[in-house]
Every structure is written in structure tokens, then in C-alpha cells.
Amino acid sequence: LSDIWEQSESIVTEKTIEDLNKLKKQLFTERKKAIYLRQLIRYAAAITLIISISSFFTYLITSSETVEYQQLSVAYGENKKINLADGTVVAVNAGSTLIYPTKFSGKTRTVFLSGEAIFDVATNKRKPFTVRTKHIDITALGTKFSVQSYPNSDYSKTTLIEGRVKVVVENENSNPYILTPDHQLSYSHSNKNISITEIDARKTESWEKGYLIFQDISFEEIIKTIERKYNVD
């Protein structure tokens, strides 16, 4: 594959755009196959042609060096915990996919999530840590928070357990939302409504310890959670 890549012409065509869109679709659907992502385009001249596709591809393309990404996919009925290169600890819930660099270079630490995870972020005030999902982005310097953004869910949610985070919502032109501990931001994918409520944030960690605690959610959401937890219909 490396030889084929090196021998290929570095030209952006309509086929390139099509391939990028397919990759984007794959990133935010539930797949259970490990892959490595490398820098997609080598020449800066190509950036202007594809910069509007998404902030994810912009991040990859504008990187000054080749960045190797690893994908962790967790099957239904399981959950896993990993340590990232900067010391951040991530607990990844069932039916989730986390894409992260093998090494954090540059001015930020950015990972990509489809599903649910708890992030215990290693403090580095000079290099913010950002979790990007299909609908919301969460940025922190050193804190602990949970994120839920499943492809088949009606909502994306982030809950602050410790510290302080900044949340940016898709297609939202207003200022970012700042959360304080025991507050949860919920974003509706259908009507685009945003709500911030006060909850017991520690209960959002219960799945990591084998418990399911439901707080004011629909029966449909409960069913989906049980399906992921026990790998059943």
C-alpha cells in the first residue's frame, strides 16, 4: 500500500472529493475494523479545493508533517480503556469508535469520536485538547468530561465532571458554550435545539463500572443503551 501511495500522482480530482466523502461517512458510522489514517494530500495547492469538506479534513490536510492515526472500535457488549500519547485516559463505551494520533504534534491535541467516551485529560495549558464529533466539538486544557454522540441517536451530549470545557455546536454562529461541573449540554440533531441542564455528572460514568443509570431520557434511548450494553435486539 505504501508503494502504491508513493507512485500515485498527487492530484485532486472529482474522484478525490468522492473518496473523501466516503471516508467521512465511514468515520461517523458504526464500523468495527481498525485502520490507520495518514495525511490525505501532500501539496498545499490542493487545500483550497477541499477545505470546505469538513474541519476534520482541514486538520489533516494543513498538518505540516505526516500524522499517523489509529482507530479503536468497541463492539456492542464491551467497553475499553486506553492511554493516549499525552497521558490522557479515555474510557470508550460499546458501539463507539475513537480515532486518535499515535503522537500529538502541533499546537493542539485533537481526537475524533463516534459514540460515547469519558476523557480524563492530561493538563497542558499550551496545547488544548479537542474532541470532535459529527455535531459538536469539545475543547479542554485539563479536565474530565463525557461525550455521547452515536450515529443512530437523536442527540449529542457532553457532560462536565471536573474542570471547565468549551463546546462548539455545528452551524452555530454564536459564541461557544462554557460548561461548569455537573452541567450537561444536549444538542438535538433534528430541530437543532440546544439545552444546558444541571445533573449529577458522576452518574454519566456509571457504564464504566458496569451500571446503567438513566436520568430523564426517553424509552427509545433506554432501549438503544441496553442494546449496546448487552449486544442484543
C-alpha positions as CSV (number, residue, x, y, z in Angstrom):
1,L,0.0,0.0,0.0
2,S,2.9,2.3,0.8
3,D,4.5,1.7,-2.6
4,I,1.2,2.3,-4.4
5,W,0.7,5.6,-2.5
6,E,4.2,6.8,-3.3
7,Q,3.7,6.0,-7.0
8,S,0.3,7.7,-7.2
9,E,0.0,11.2,-8.7
10,S,-0.8,13.8,-6.1
11,I,-3.7,15.4,-8.0
12,V,-7.1,16.4,-6.6
13,T,-9.9,15.4,-8.9
14,E,-13.7,14.8,-8.6
15,K,-12.8,11.2,-7.6
16,T,-10.7,12.6,-4.7
17,I,-13.6,14.5,-3.4
18,E,-15.8,11.5,-3.7
19,D,-13.3,9.3,-1.8
20,L,-13.1,11.9,0.9
21,N,-16.8,12.0,1.4
22,K,-16.9,8.2,1.6
23,L,-14.2,8.3,4.3
24,K,-16.1,11.0,6.2
25,K,-19.2,8.8,6.1
26,Q,-17.2,5.8,7.3
27,L,-15.8,7.8,10.3
28,F,-19.2,8.6,11.7
29,T,-20.9,5.2,11.3
30,E,-20.5,2.2,13.5
31,R,-17.8,0.1,12.0
32,K,-15.6,-2.4,13.7
33,K,-12.4,-2.5,11.7
34,A,-9.1,-1.0,12.7
35,I,-7.4,1.3,10.2
36,Y,-4.6,3.8,10.1
37,L,-5.2,7.3,8.6
38,R,-2.3,9.2,7.1
39,Q,-2.2,12.7,5.7
40,L,-4.5,12.7,2.7
41,I,-3.0,15.4,0.5
42,R,0.7,16.3,0.2
43,Y,0.6,19.6,-1.7
44,A,-0.7,22.8,-0.2
45,A,-2.1,23.9,-3.5
46,A,-4.8,21.2,-3.1
47,I,-6.1,22.7,0.1
48,T,-8.3,25.3,-1.4
49,L,-10.2,22.6,-3.4
50,I,-11.2,20.6,-0.4
51,I,-11.1,22.9,2.6
52,S,-14.9,23.2,2.7
53,I,-15.5,19.4,3.1
54,S,-15.1,19.4,6.9
55,S,-13.0,20.7,9.7
56,F,-11.6,17.2,10.1
57,F,-10.1,17.0,6.6
58,T,-8.8,20.6,7.0
59,Y,-7.0,19.5,10.1
60,L,-5.4,16.6,8.3
61,I,-4.5,18.5,5.1
62,T,-2.9,21.5,6.8
63,S,-0.7,19.5,9.1
64,S,2.9,20.3,8.5
65,E,4.0,16.7,8.8
66,T,2.6,13.3,8.2
67,V,0.3,12.3,11.0
68,E,-0.5,8.7,11.7
69,Y,-3.9,8.0,13.2
70,Q,-5.2,4.8,14.8
71,Q,-8.8,3.8,15.1
72,L,-10.2,2.0,18.2
73,S,-13.7,0.4,17.6
74,V,-15.5,-1.1,20.5
75,A,-18.1,-3.8,19.8
76,Y,-21.6,-4.0,21.4
77,G,-21.4,-5.6,24.8
78,E,-17.9,-4.3,25.5
79,N,-16.0,-1.2,26.7
80,K,-12.3,-0.4,26.6
81,K,-9.9,2.0,28.2
82,I,-6.8,3.4,26.5
83,N,-4.0,5.8,27.4
84,L,-3.2,8.4,24.7
85,A,0.3,9.6,23.9
86,D,-0.1,12.7,26.1
87,G,-1.2,10.8,29.2
88,T,-4.9,11.4,28.7
89,V,-7.0,8.3,29.7
90,V,-10.1,7.5,27.6
91,A,-12.8,5.0,28.5
92,V,-14.7,4.1,25.3
93,N,-18.2,2.7,25.6
94,A,-19.9,0.0,23.5
95,G,-20.6,0.7,19.8
96,S,-18.1,3.5,19.7
97,T,-15.2,4.5,17.5
98,L,-12.3,6.7,18.6
99,I,-9.7,8.0,16.1
100,Y,-6.5,9.4,17.6
101,P,-3.0,10.3,16.6
102,T,-0.2,8.0,17.7
103,K,1.7,11.2,18.6
104,F,0.4,14.6,19.4
105,S,2.3,17.2,17.3
106,G,1.5,20.8,16.6
107,K,-0.3,23.3,18.7
108,T,-3.4,21.2,19.6
109,R,-4.4,17.7,20.7
110,T,-7.3,16.5,18.6
111,V,-9.2,13.2,18.5
112,F,-12.4,12.1,16.7
113,L,-15.3,10.3,18.3
114,S,-18.4,8.5,17.1
115,G,-20.3,7.1,20.1
116,E,-19.6,7.6,23.8
117,A,-16.4,8.0,25.9
118,I,-15.1,9.6,29.1
119,F,-12.0,11.7,28.8
120,D,-9.7,12.3,31.7
121,V,-7.5,14.9,30.0
122,A,-3.8,15.4,30.9
123,T,-3.1,19.0,31.7
124,N,-1.3,21.0,29.1
125,K,-2.3,24.7,29.1
126,R,-0.2,25.4,25.9
127,K,-1.8,22.6,23.9
128,P,-5.7,22.4,24.2
129,F,-7.4,19.0,23.9
130,T,-10.3,18.8,21.5
131,V,-12.8,16.0,20.9
132,R,-14.5,16.3,17.5
133,T,-17.8,14.6,16.8
134,K,-20.2,14.9,13.9
135,H,-22.3,17.5,15.6
136,I,-20.3,19.1,18.4
137,D,-16.7,19.9,19.3
138,I,-15.4,20.0,22.9
139,T,-12.2,21.7,24.0
140,A,-10.4,21.5,27.3
141,L,-7.0,22.2,28.8
142,G,-7.1,19.7,31.6
143,T,-10.3,18.3,32.9
144,K,-12.7,15.3,32.9
145,F,-15.8,15.1,30.8
146,S,-18.0,12.6,29.0
147,V,-19.3,12.8,25.4
148,Q,-22.1,10.9,23.8
149,S,-22.7,11.2,20.0
150,Y,-23.9,8.0,18.4
151,P,-24.8,8.0,14.7
152,N,-28.2,6.5,15.4
153,S,-29.0,8.8,18.3
154,D,-31.3,11.9,18.2
155,Y,-28.9,13.9,20.4
156,S,-25.3,14.7,21.0
157,K,-24.4,15.4,24.7
158,T,-21.4,16.4,26.7
159,T,-21.3,16.4,30.5
160,L,-18.6,18.1,32.6
161,I,-17.4,16.1,35.5
162,E,-14.4,18.2,36.6
163,G,-12.7,21.5,35.4
164,R,-14.1,23.6,32.5
165,V,-14.8,22.9,28.8
166,K,-15.8,24.9,25.7
167,V,-18.4,23.4,23.4
168,V,-18.9,24.5,19.8
169,V,-22.1,23.3,18.0
170,E,-22.4,22.7,14.3
171,N,-23.9,25.5,12.2
172,E,-23.9,27.7,15.4
173,N,-22.7,31.2,14.8
174,S,-23.0,32.4,18.4
175,N,-20.2,32.3,21.0
176,P,-19.0,28.9,22.3
177,Y,-20.8,27.4,25.3
178,I,-18.8,27.2,28.5
179,L,-19.7,24.4,30.9
180,T,-19.0,24.2,34.6
181,P,-19.0,20.9,36.6
182,D,-22.3,19.0,36.9
183,H,-23.8,20.6,33.7
184,Q,-24.7,18.8,30.5
185,L,-25.2,20.3,27.1
186,S,-27.6,18.5,24.8
187,Y,-27.9,19.2,21.1
188,S,-30.9,17.9,19.1
189,H,-29.9,16.7,15.6
190,S,-33.4,17.2,14.2
191,N,-34.6,20.6,15.4
192,K,-31.1,22.0,16.3
193,N,-32.2,23.0,19.8
194,I,-29.5,23.4,22.5
195,S,-30.2,23.0,26.2
196,I,-27.9,23.1,29.2
197,T,-29.1,21.4,32.4
198,E,-27.7,20.7,35.8
199,I,-27.2,16.9,36.6
200,D,-25.2,14.6,38.8
201,A,-22.3,14.3,36.3
202,R,-20.8,11.3,38.2
203,K,-23.7,9.2,37.1
204,T,-22.6,9.5,33.5
205,E,-19.6,7.4,34.4
206,S,-21.7,4.5,35.7
207,W,-21.4,2.5,32.5
208,E,-17.7,2.2,33.0
209,K,-18.3,0.4,36.3
210,G,-21.0,-1.9,34.8
211,Y,-24.1,0.1,35.9
212,L,-26.8,1.8,33.8
213,I,-28.3,4.9,35.4
214,F,-31.0,6.7,33.4
215,Q,-31.8,10.4,34.1
216,D,-34.8,11.9,32.4
217,I,-34.4,10.2,29.0
218,S,-36.8,8.6,26.5
219,F,-37.8,5.0,26.4
220,E,-36.2,4.8,22.9
221,E,-32.8,6.0,24.3
222,I,-33.0,3.4,27.1
223,I,-33.6,0.6,24.6
224,K,-30.6,1.7,22.5
225,T,-28.4,1.9,25.6
226,I,-29.4,-1.7,26.6
227,E,-28.8,-3.0,23.1
228,R,-25.3,-1.6,23.1
229,K,-24.5,-2.7,26.6
230,Y,-25.6,-6.3,26.2
231,N,-25.3,-6.7,22.4
232,V,-29.0,-7.7,22.0
233,D,-32.0,-6.6,20.0
